[in-house]
Amino acid sequence: MNTKDSIRKIGGQLIELLSKKNDDYGDSATQGESIFATEENMKRMTPKQFGLCCRLDDKLYRIKNSGLNENTIDSVWDLAGYIILILTTYENDENFKNSVKEQLEKIVPPQQNPVLDNKGEIPTNNYGRL
């Protein structure tokens, strides 16, 4: 097979793959809703954090487009993984910890919140909790 034929073959395979992904994800690249990958987040996050947010949005759009079923359960696992990865990027970020603490206190008073320790702080330990 010559180079041009290889290019055509590989190009055709890529088109098939992109078409299938577009069926699965819908037009998430151009029409998808931005839940995490918002302009506000883009301004305040690192590029890696924002990239994870884009992936979250794609996975959510795939589930919205295809439904939650045996074909999309891998996207649920991906979502869980991306959320954990985002949280690890904030592990040493005191501003983020304070923001989470304030949000938690709005929902549940510190003395009743199982996430906060007895001082009303977000615990940090070797289990990866913030």
N, C-alpha and C positions, 0 to 999 in steps of 0.2 A: 504494500500500500504506500502510495507516495504521500508527501507532506500535505498537499491540498486535500486529498481524500481523508487523511487523519483529522485535519482541521474540521472538515464537514461532519465527519462522524462524531467527534467530540463536541462540536457545536450543537449538533442535533440532540445529543444526550443531555447537554446543559439546558437546552430549550425544553425538553421533556421534563427534566427535574424542576425547573422553574415553574412550568405550567402546573405540575402536580402540587408544588408548594403553594402556588397561588390559589388552587382549589381548596387546599387545607386551611390556609391562613386568610383567605380573602385578599383584598387589596390592602393589606396592612401597611405596606411600604408607602402607599400614597393616600389611602383613604382611612386607615385605622385611627381609632380614637386614642388620644394621648391621655392616659391616666397618670402614669408615672413620668413619662418623658415629656414634661411640660417645659415651657420657656422659663418659668420660675426656677424649676429644678436645674435646668441647664446652667443658669447663672450662678447657682450656689453650690453645685456639686463638682467633684473632679470629673474629668472625661471618662474615667473607668466607671465611676458610680453612675454617671448618666448613661453610659453604654449598657449597664445592667438594667437600668430603667427601660431603655428601648426594648431590650429582650423581654422584660416582663410584659410590656404592652403587646408585643407580637404574640406571646403565648396566650395572653388573655383574649386577644382578638381571634386566635385560632379556635379556642374553646367556644367563644361566642359564635363563630362562623360554623363550626362543625358539631357543636354540642359536647357535653361531657359524656364520653363513652369510652369503650375499650380502645378506640383509635386515638383518643386525645389524653389518655391517662398519663402518657409520658410527658405531656405538657404540664400536668399538675405537679409531677416530680420536678420538672425543670423550674417551675415557679418557686417551689419550696427551696430549691438549690440557689436560685438567683437572690431570693430574699435573704438567705443565710449569708451569701457572699456580700450583699450590700451591708448587712449588719456588721460583718467582720471589718469592713472598711471604716466603720465608725467606732470601732472598739476603743480607740484611744482619743476620741474627739470629745472633749469636755462640753463644747457648745451643743453637740448633738445629744449627749447624755442629759444636759440640763433641759433641752427642748422636750425630750421624751418624758422626763420627770414632770415638767409642767403640764404636758398633755395628759399624762396619767392622773395627775392630781385634779384635773378638771372633771375627769370621769369618776374616779373613786378617791375619797379622802385618803391621805397617806397612811393613817392608822388602820385602814381597812383594806389596803392594797397589797395583795400577795406578791406583787412584783418588787415592791420596795422593801428594803430592810427595815429594822426597827428604828433607824435614824431618819427614815424617809428618803433614803438614798437608793439609787439603782446599784445593786451589788455587782461587783466584778469578781469573777472567780475562774478557776481553770476549766469550767464547763462551757465557757464561751458566752455566758450571759453578760449583758452590758451592765 
